[in-house]
């Protein structure tokens, strides 16, 4: 009996990837489409659908975590992500899985093992297929991803298209440091100039509009030589304690 066909996007620039692709396609009828580099994969996904993404962690200019975040931020993709790479890249695998990748495999890649792992990942995704994905809610903030509308405590906040993309990224990955390269590429694409202050200007305006300052609990801060990070009230610290556990000062009337 011929196994059920899986429509997968294989993003890998190594010659070995072609072998996995051809063997799987010939023997199991897999539609493994090869696109070189992460940019091409994002372009392809903007116009096509697939059941699962197989991503080589070395196929991107940035980190694998950046690639996963870029795909999730730019596209409404429900397809799970299976990472492929060398066994020495466990740190890279773990970082990518922290931000949304679903599983990983290490080389050498056997075509049957890849097929079995794809099916296992897809089985885990079945209960999630119909999950609502049009709203992103974090604390008092709610983003309607379909209408590009942002609410804070029920009040609509007017944001430009670029500001909305940045806000979506920070809220989706709240507590994580997002690199300048990732944020710039998300908003300006390949034309982003890492030496320009344009990104910093947009983030300054966004911080002001949303009140992401320590005085309000939320805090959007720069991380030296790395990028930016949004911290929500429960994650902020005060002398090693959470905000909710800050010491209070009581005043008593003296007799």
N, C-alpha and C positions, 0 to 999 in steps of 0.2 A: 504493500500500500504506500503510495507516494505521500510524504509528509506535507502538511499544510504549508502553503507558500508564505514566506515572511518578506515583507517589503522593507528592506533596511537600507539606510544610508551609511556607507563606510567612508569615513574621512581619514585618509592615510596616504602619505606620500612615499612610503617605502616600497621597494619592489616586492617584498614578501606579501604585501597586502593584495597584490594582483593574484598571487597564487591562492590565497584564501578565497578571494572573490571567484575566481574561475572554477575552483574545485567545488565550492559550495553551490554555485549556480548550476554546474553540470550535473552534480549528483543529487542535489536536493531541491533544485528549482528555486533557489533563493535569488531575489532581485537585489543584489548588493551593488549599489551605484557608487563609483569612486569619484570623489571630488578632491582636488588638491588644495589643502590649506583650509583654515577655518573661515576665511572670508567667503570663499566659494560655497562652503556649506551653508552659511547664513543666507546667501543669495538664493541658493537652491531651495532652502526650506521656506523662503518667503513666497514661493510659487508652487510648491509641491508638498505632499504629505508622505509620511513613512510610519511604519510601526515601531521602529527602534533605531536609535543612532549609535553607531560604533565609532568611537573617536580615538584616534591615536594621540596620546598625550604629547608627542613631539611634533605634531603637525601645525602648531600655532606659534605665532611670533611671541605671544605672551604665555602665561601659565595655563594649564588645563582648567584650573578654577575660573580664570578669566573667560575662557572659551565657553564654559558651561553657563556662567552668569550672563554673557553676551547673548547666547541663544535664548535663554529664558526671558531676558529683558526685551529683546527685539521682536520676539515671536511668541505667539500663543501656542506653544508646542506641548502637547500632552505625551508625546512619545518618550519612553524612558531612554536613558543614556548609559551605554556600556563602554567603559574605558579600556583601551588596549595599550600595552607598553612593556618596557623592560622590568624585570622583577626588582631592580634596584630603585625603582621610582615610587616606593610606597608612600613617601611623604607627599609627592605630587598627587597620587591617587586619593589619599585621605583628604587633602585640601579640596579637591574637586568634589568628592562625595559630601563634604560638609556643606557645599552650596548647591547641591541638587543632582549630582550624578547618582546612578542607581546601583552600579556594580562595576567590577573591573576584572580583567584577565591579564596574566603576564605571559610573555613569550617563552617558548615557541608556541605558535598558535596552530592547533589542529582543527581542521574544518568541521569535524563532527563535534568537537568540544565547544567551538564557537556557536554552532547551531543549538546545542543543548542548553548552553548558558543563555542564549537569546530567548529561547522558549521559557526558561525558568524565570527570567526577568519579566517577560510579558505576562506570565501567570500571576505574578505578584501585583501587576498593574491592573488586572481586570476589575477589582472593586473601585478603582479610581477613575475609570474611563468617563463616567458621567458626573464627575465632581464639578460644581460650579467654579469657574475660574475668572469671571468677569469682575469680581470685587477683590480688592486687596485691603485688608483691615489690620491696622496695627494701633492699638491703644485708642486714642481719640480721633485718629485719622482714618479716612476711608477713601480709597481710590476706585473709581469706576473705570476700568481699563478699556471698556468698549467705547464709552463716551468721552474719555480723557477729562474726567471731572474729579476734583479733589474736594473733600469736605473735612472740616475740623470741628468736632463737637456739633455736627449737623449744619455748620455754616459753610457755604461754598467759598473757596479761595480761588481767585483768578490767577492762573498760571499760564505762562507761554508754553508752547509745545516743547521747547528744550527744557524748561524748568520742570514740566510734568515728567519727562523722561528721567531726569535726575532724581526727582522726588520718589518716583516709582522704584528706582534702583536702590536708594538709601533705605526705604521702608522695607523692601523685600529682603535686603541683606543687612538689616539693622544689627549693629554690634560688630560687623566685619569691616576691615579696612579695604576700601576699593581704590585701586590704583588710578593715577591720573590718566594713564594710557587707556584703561578700560572705559572710564567715564567719557574721555574725549572721543574715543572711537564710537561709543554708543550714540553720542549726540551729533558729532560732526563727521563721522565716518573716516575714510582714509585721508581726508584733507586736514585732519586735526594736527596742529603744530604743538608739540609738547612744550616748547619754549614760550609759547604765547600765554598771556595772563587772562585770556578769554574765559577759560574754565573757572578760574578763581573769581572772576567778576560775576559770573552766573551763580556760583555757589554762594557768594556774599549776598546777592539779591534774594536767593531762595531762603537762606538762613533768616534774613530780615522778614520776609513775607510770612514764614511759618513759625517764627519765634523759636527757632531751634537754638536756644541759648541756655546756659546753666540756670538762669533766673526762672525759667519756665519748666525746668526738669529735663526736657530733651536737649541734647547738645550735639551739634554738627561741628566737628573739630578737624583740623588738619593733622596728619600724621607725618612727621618729618621724613622727607625723602621717599615717601611711599604714596600718599594720597589723602583720602578723607574717610571719616568714620562717623556714623550717626549712632549715638547711644540713647536709649530710652531710659526713663526714670529708674526702672528696676535694675538697670545695669550700671548706673553711675555709682561712684563710691565717694565716701567722705571719711578720710582717715582710716581707710580699710573697711568701712562698713557701707552697707547699701544706703541709698537716700532715705528709704523708709525707716532706717534704723539710726538716723542722725540723732545725736543727743539733744534733748530739749532743756531749756533754761526756765526754771520755775521761779516766780517772785512771790515772796510772802510779806505780808504787812507786819512790820515790827511793832511790838507793843510799846 
